């Protein structure tokens, strides 16, 4: 029987074993991207506030259409439309959980007119790929926003609550098939958190990595996965249309317009990772340049355009700067490393 014709309650067939050559792919992509971008970043570093407000390059360490790309382009729009920066160009450098973009960004040392998006996906990518560079090698400007993961199943799935699904999962840990983002992504790590909390060995997790939320939903609807984890902003319309059921969300509080979608906190599960996103400056920029960049980012975050972006994308404002931001990133990186270790990656 084909996966798309399985009856409700019948578990998805486990995918064939695959060896994911993450390191090989990453090194190849680094070589390609480094050659392609070397001339682009061979520019004189901007020095004054006027220079920075004239022209900025904004690196999105992911492909077009992904979460970081959307985040960077919304920021680009806010800076331009509000007259904060005259020209902002988004450059996509995808691969390896953001670590290829990070590796290239580190080479822009001293170039204050280049900034980069970062976040939870990158701390996961750093841990998964044993990256040569970490966020200790750049200058974090601000945490800007958070979005939340939704755990969803097909509309005709036999589980109507997270508790029902967890009981079925505990009965057959390897047989339940999950799908979400890339290996080591925030999607993958929150599943590991839930597994640990309910007493399941994360190494028993059957996980099909996908390029994004759209592909994850397709896998779920095709019957090749039992449950999907992705950003709520990517599946809210699917819940509204009745195509999928939302079992839980990683937000700290329920959404007002989704009162029947519980949080993990409501349900008593210790799942607290959130998909935060922020902006970093290149290493080697002066304190004066850094202060100017921090002011530009703050003005963008305070703008009406950005507030509209938060509402449209269902992102939550989580602005944080200074020493508290450094402490937060170190704690997040430590959590990611521990979960990646638990997953055996």
N, C-alpha and C positions, 0 to 999 in steps of 0.2 A: 504494500500500500504506500503510495507516495506521501511525503510529509504533509502536503497541503490537503490531503484527504483523511488525516487522522481524526478520530472521534475526540470530542472534548473529554479531557481527563487522561487521554493516552499521551504519555510523555514523548517529547521529541527524541528522535534518534540521535545518539551522541555523534558528533562529527568525527571523521577519520583523524588519526593522529597526524600532526604536522609539526615539523621543526621550523621554528621561526628564526631565521638568521638575522636577528636584530642588529648585532654588531657589524656583520658584513654589509648589510644594507646601509647602515648609518655611515660607515667609513666611505662607501662609494658615493653617497649623497653629499657628504662633507666635501669630498674632492671636487665634485661637479659644481656645487653651489659656491665654493670658495673661488673657483676660477671665474664663474659667471659674475660674481659680485665684487671681485677684487678691485676692478677699475671704478666701480660705482662708489665705493667707500673711500677711494683715494682722493679725498678732498680736504681742503684746509678746514680745521676745526673753527667753528664759530666762537667768538669770544664775548661779545656784549649782549645785553638784553635785547637791543634793537636787532642784532643779527639773528637771534633765536626767534624773535617774533616775525622775522621776515621769511624764514624758511626752515622747516623741520622735516626730517625723514623719520617715519614711524614704522618700525619693523613688526610685522605680524609673523611669529614663528610657526606658522601653519599655512595650509593651502587656502585658496579663495573659497569662501562660503562656510568655513569652519568657525568655531566659537571665538578664537583669537582674532580672526579676520573681521568678524562682525564687531567685536569690541573695538578694534583699532579704527575701523571705518566710521563707527559712531563717534569716536573721539575726534577723528579727523573732521567730521561734519560740525561738531560742536566748536572746535577751534576756528574753523573757517567762517561759519555762519555768524559767530559772535564777534568776529574781528579780533580774536585773541592772537592768532598767527595767520599771516597773509597766505602762505602756501604750505600745505602739509601733504607729503606724498607717502602712501602706504606701500611698503615693499614686503612681499611674501617670501619667507624662507622656511619651507615646511620640512618636517621629518623628525623621527626619533623623539617624540614627546616634547618638541621644542628645543632640544639640545643642539641641533644643527644650527638653528637660528642663534642660540646662545653662543656657540663657538665662533660664529662669524661676528657677532656683536662685540665680543671681547677684543677682536682685532681692530675695532674702531676707537681704541683707547685715546682719550683726550678730545674726541669729536663731540662736542656738546650739542651739535645740531642733529644728532641721531638718538632716538629713544626706542625702547622696545617694550612690547606687551609681555607680561609674564603671569604666573599664577599657579594654582594647584596642579595643573597638568604638567607643568615644567618640573616641579619638585618630584612628581612621580616619574617623569622621564629621566631626570638626573639619577634617581635611585635605580631605575630599571636598566639603564644603559651604562651605569658606572661612569658617568660623564667626567671628562677631564676637568671641565669647568662647572662651577655651581653659582648660586646667586651671591655667594661671598665674593665673587670676582667682578661684580658690577655694583652700581650704587642705586639701591632701591629708592624711588621717589615717593610712591604712594600705593597703598591698596585702595582700589576705587570701588569695586562692587563685588557682589557674590550672586551666583545663581544656584539653583537647587536641583538635585536629581530626583526624578520620579521613577518608581518601580511599577511597571505596567505588565499586564497580561492581556491576551485576546478577550474580546467580549464574551465568547462562549466558553472560556476556561472554567474549570470546576472550582477554582478558588475565588472567593469573594472578599477575603480579607488577607492581610499580611500574615496573621496568625495561622490561618488555614494553609497558606502556602508554605510557611516555615515547617509546619508539622509534616507535610508531604516531602519537603526537602530533607528533613532529618531522617525520614524513613528510607530515602534513596539518594544520598548526597551526590554520587557520581552520575546518577541517571537523570537528574534535573539539569536541563541545558539553559545556560544564561547567555545573553548577548549584550554588548555595549561597545564603548569606544576601544581604543587601542590597548594593547597589553601594558599594564602599569598606569593606565589613565585613571582619572578620578572615578569613572564608572566602575572600573575593575577594583579599585581600592575600597570603595564603599561596600561592595559585595563582600570583600575580604573582612571588613569590619563586622558586617552582619554575621558572617560565618563564624568568626571567633566568638562573638557574643552569644550565639545559640549553641555553641559546642561542636561545630563542624570544622574539620581540618581544612584550611584553605587549599591545601594541596589536592583535595578531592574535588575541587571546583571544576566543573566542565563549562568553559567559557569560550564563546566565539567572538573574537575581536572584529569590529567593523570600523569603517572610516568616519562614521558620524551617526547622529541620531536617526536620520532618514533611512540609512541602511539597516540599522538595528530594528526599526519598526518593520521594515520589509521582511527581515528574517523572522520576526515574531509572527507576522501575518501569514507567511509562507509555511509556518509550522516547523521550521528548522530550529526554533528555540521555544522554550516554555515561558520565559520571562525576560524582559528587557529593562535596562537601566540607562537613562539618558536625561538630558536637561529638560526640565519641565516646559520651557519655552518652545521646545521642539515637538512636544506631544500634547500640549493642552488642547489644541484643536481636535486631535484624535479622540481624546476623552469626551469632549463636547459632542462629537459626532456619534459617540457610542460604539466606535470601532474597537476601542480598548478600555480596560478597567484600570484605574489607578489604585494601587494597593497602599502605597505610602510615599511620603516625600521627605527629603532631608532638611526641609526648612525648620526653623525653630518654632514657628507658629503656623497654624492653618491659614490658607488664603481665604479671604472673606467671601470670594465668589466660588470657592470650592470647599464648602463646609464639610462635605462628606469624605474629603481626602485627608486622612490622618497623617500626622508627623510621626517619625520614629520615636520622638520624645513622648508623644501621647501614648504610644504603644508600649513604652518601657524598654525599648531596645537602645543599646549604646552605639548608635551610629551618628557621628557628629562631624564627619568631614564635609566641607562645603567647597564648591568650585569657585574660589576667589580669583579675581583678576586684578592686576595692577600694572604699573609702569616703572621701568628702571632706566637709569642713565648709564652711559658708558663709563668704564673705569678711567681714571686719569683726568676727569673734568675738574676744574677748579671749584672751590667752595662758592665763589661768586656766580659761576655758571650754573652750579647745582641749585643755588637759591633762586635763580631766574627760572629754571625749569620747574622747580617746585611751585613757584607762583603761577606759571602758565598752566600747569596741571590743575592747580586749585581753582583757578578762574574757570577752566573748562568744566570741572566737576560741579561748580556752583551755577553754571549757565542753565537757562531755560531749555536750550536744545538738549543738553545732557539729561535733564530731568525727564524730558519726553522720551529719551532713549531708554531710561530705566523703566518707565511705565510700559512702553511697547514690548520690551524684551523680558519683562518680569524679573529684572535684576533688582537686587536690594543694595542700597547705598551702604558701604562699609568703609568709609574713608578713614585712612590711618597713615600717619607719617612718623618720621623721627625714630628715636630709639625703640619705641613700642612696635613699630613696623619691623625693625631688625629682629627683635625678640620673637615676634609672630612668625616670621619666615623661618627662623631657625627651628622653632617648635614644629611647624608644618613639615619641614624637611625631615626632621627626626621621625615623625609619624609615618611619612611616606616610606622612609628606609625600612622601618620596622614591618610595615605591611607588605612591602615588596619581598622582604626576607621570609615572612610567613607564607607568601605565595610561591616561594622557591624560585623566584626569577633571577 
